[in-house]
């Protein structure tokens, strides 16, 4: 069992607070993605779990054991970083074997584990090659194989695919997901790429300004953002937001259109671009830009003076300057508190 529990972990660098009392539980064998913009504290949190950074406050538990006072090598974890430290002067075999040699694992066991993980990562034919001769994608596989060979309870990955080109990323992403599910490790994976996060994660923890804003299954994070920030960060293009005023009759006025909404004093209206469709009644949108995307067309419009995007079926031609009426799918409308920025249930 390698459940990871983070309790009230804070990190201050001099006067700057990189993490504000983070609480997070990652279940045994779960694939957790830490997602957020540059500087939000993802790497700092990962380094604290790894033992490469000391928390200013709080506790880290792995598999029921408190580890925040233990050195990295006693935590049962393996790591894969963005600038994967593969040694060019060593063969692929020796690179994968590196941690096992450090841990004085017997030769027969080293051979068994290196062969097995090389097969898992489809690099068994490269074992005798020097790592300096490999492509970026092959080196990335070696780095992952080296981590897997340790048969760790926990694997920590910090943007491991960010040095690969787009096609290779896609391929490695699918492969990683399969391999890690098979290896039964608990994984924490840091990325700022929301598509990567959605595709890999059992759960996503969205971070902003040193805090975890939401931690949930990808579909839940996408469909039901707990805060305005999550709706605006996840989704490409992101969620649309419009101001709303109570209409005095129990409903809300949004860009001149009446909607049912929550029974509160103030609220902001939100809808995802794909949850809109042309209709007789709805939001009046002046089309500014039309971008055909193949199966869909992305429309950037102006709704009540606000920028607003819709993803429409490609068979409904429209052009800049045209005024269209867009109806939001009722059960996809979300509401946020304009002050706290949190979702209103
Ligand atoms: P990125 O995606 O750019 O790596 P991140 O979300 O991983 O960003 P962190 O590397 O965790 O962000 O950094 C969080 C904040 O803490 C940043 O503002 C960073 O400048 C600051 N920080 C990180 N390490 C140190 C340090 N050793 N000394 C001072 N400030 C630091």
Boltz pocket constraint, residues with backbone or C-beta under 6 A from the ligand:
constraints:
  - pocket:
      binder: B
      contacts: [[A, 13], [A, 16], [A, 18], [A, 36], [A, 37], [A, 38], [A, 39], [A, 40], [A, 41], [A, 42], [A, 43], [A, 44], [A, 45], [A, 192]]
      max_distance: 6.0
